[in-house]
Amino acid sequence: MSFGWLWYLSVIPALGLLVFVHELGHFLVGLRMGVTIEEFGFGYPPRMLTLFHYRGVPVTLNWLPLGGFVRFAGEESNFDDPHSLAAASPPRRIPIMAAGAIMNILAAIFILALLAPFGTPENVGTVSVASVNPGSPADGALQKGDKLKEVAHQPVDSQRTLLAAIKAHQGQKTTFTIIRDNREQEVNLTPRLPSEAAVRDGAVGIGIKMLTEDVTGTRNIDQIRNPLSALWFGVTETFRLFGSMLTGLGILVGSLFGLSAKPEGGVAGPVGIARLTGEVARTGGLRGLLRWTAVLSVNLALINLLPIPALDGSRIVFALIEWIRGKKVPPQREAMVHAAGMMLLLGLMLLITFTDVSNWLRGHDAFGG
């Protein structure tokens, strides 16, 4: 009996930690702002037991081990409490709502800085052509399944060395040594300059891959020993990830209105994320899982800052509207908007989960490819 599915359980500590860190941010800033907190829970209800009270707040342990939650007075009820979230002024409410995303950003910085001295593990082995784009320099010269041995007579033993060699010879006629049908041969093509390459098409116009059976070993690259440099790497890499995700989200939204081409890949829900997390843990070990956790942390921060009802971004928008107008939005009305938003989000989550399971049963990857 195969127990490979156990790797998928890696998502519990990874995502659970990030949700807990997120809610801890709300909790600590809420206490600082003097807002009444009715409960801070480890995991999600139903409740298992109350662990202790901290500054009058019951800290509970719940049965579903995926993170935690903070329940503020005035968020869904107790609107008349003078110390409720609903009664708090916008300058007090906005930091509380933003604290969760900020904690996720800080968590990503910490994890990436912690990993920086160890470098990035790189697989070493044979790189193969996964696809060839029509009309590209590789069209007619390379084929799907070709194994790339050398570029300009320099050995290629990883995806990184291949990309570096191609970049070094952009705009120049270059010899590619390949293995096709178990025979070594040479083909010539000219990698395009950055100004000539189509968006997402690359200098040569090929997709590349390294199958598990093609990997002969690993090595560490880009190690950062200096603690301050490692911290700076954590900061820059976190915001690079945030920017990339924001750009990808913009492309995705634009594609829905015909303003941009549909991006490659798709959207993964809880099942898809569990599959991805399990695969990362299986192939990358603890280091790979930690880096993936940092990526998920940045993603969680971005998603929660979106102005969608029930998310922190929407609550920040309501607070800003109140601040600009100088007039409070009735808390009951705001609660209804967030409740409706939560129902829509749950419905969307069920739809994505159905797609995730369908992809899994059909043997597709987590994004349906």
C-alpha positions, 0 to 999 in steps of 0.5 A, a space after each residue: 500500500 502506498 503512503 505517498 499521499 501523506 506528503 499532502 499533510 505537509 499543508 497542515 503545519 505550513 498553512 496552519 502556521 501562516 493563518 495563525 501568524 496572520 491572526 496573531 497580528 490582528 490579536 496583538 494590534 487589537 489589544 494595543 488599540 483597546 478593542 474588545 476581543 471575545 476569543 483567540 482560537 488555535 484552529 477552527 471550531 468546534 471548540 475542544 477546550 479553553 487553554 487559558 485567559 490572556 488579558 481577559 481574552 479566552 485562548 481556545 484550542 479547536 478541533 480543525 488544525 488549520 491556523 486560528 482566528 480572532 473574534 472581535 466584539 462588533 465584528 458580527 454582533 455586540 455592535 453597541 459595545 463602546 470598545 468594539 471593532 465597530 466603535 473604533 475610529 478608522 485610525 484605530 481600525 485600519 492598523 488592526 485590519 492591516 496587521 494580519 497581512 503585515 505579519 505574513 509579509 514579516 514571516 516571509 522575510 524571516 523565513 527567506 532570510 533564514 534560508 539565505 545562508 544555505 543558498 538555493 538547491 539546484 537540480 543537476 542533470 539532463 535538461 530536455 525540451 518540453 515544448 517549442 513555440 511556433 515562429 520562434 528561433 527554435 521552431 524547426 531546429 529543436 523538437 520536444 524531447 531533445 536533450 540539451 547537452 551543450 550551448 556554444 560548446 559549454 556543458 549544460 547540466 541544469 536549467 540555470 546553466 542553460 538559461 545563462 548560456 542562452 542569455 550570454 549569446 543573445 543576438 548571436 548565431 549559436 551552436 546547440 549540441 543535443 541528443 535526439 533519438 540517442 544520437 548526438 547532433 548539432 543545430 544552429 539558431 540565434 537566441 533573440 534579444 530581449 527587445 525581439 522576444 515575445 512576452 513569455 516566449 523567451 529568447 529561444 522559444 522553448 519550454 524546458 524540463 528536468 524529469 526526476 529520472 534525469 536528475 543526477 544530484 543537487 548543489 547549493 547556489 547563491 549562498 548568502 553568509 552575511 546576516 545583514 545581506 541575508 535579511 536584505 535578501 529576505 526583504 527584496 525577495 519577499 517584495 519581488 514575490 509580492 510584485 510578481 503575484 500582483 502582476 499575475 493577478 492583474 493579468 488574470 483579471 484583465 483576461 476576464 475582460 478581454 484586456 490581456 491574454 489568458 495567463 498560463 496555469 490556473 487557480 488552485 484551491 485547498 486541494 490543489 495547494 495541498 498537492 503542491 505543498 506535498 510535492 514540494 515537501 517530497 522533492 525539496 525536503 524541509 528547505 523546499 517546504 520552508 521556501 514554499 511556506 514563504 511564498 504562501 505567506 506572501 500570497 496570503 498577505 496579497 489575497 487578504 488585502 484585496 477589497 473583496 467583502 469579508 476580507 481585510 482589504 474590504 474592511 480597510 476600504 469601509 474604514 477609509 470611506 468612513 474617514 473620508 465622509 466623516 460619517 460611520 457606515 452602519 455596522 449592521 449594514 457592513 456586517 451584512 456585506 461581509 456576510 454576503 461576501 463570505 458566502 460568495 467566497 465559500 461558493 467560489 472555494 467549493 467550485 475551485 475545490 471541485 476543479 482541484 479534485 477533478 484535476 487530481 482524479 484525471 491525473 492532471 497537475 494542480 493547475 489543470 495542465 
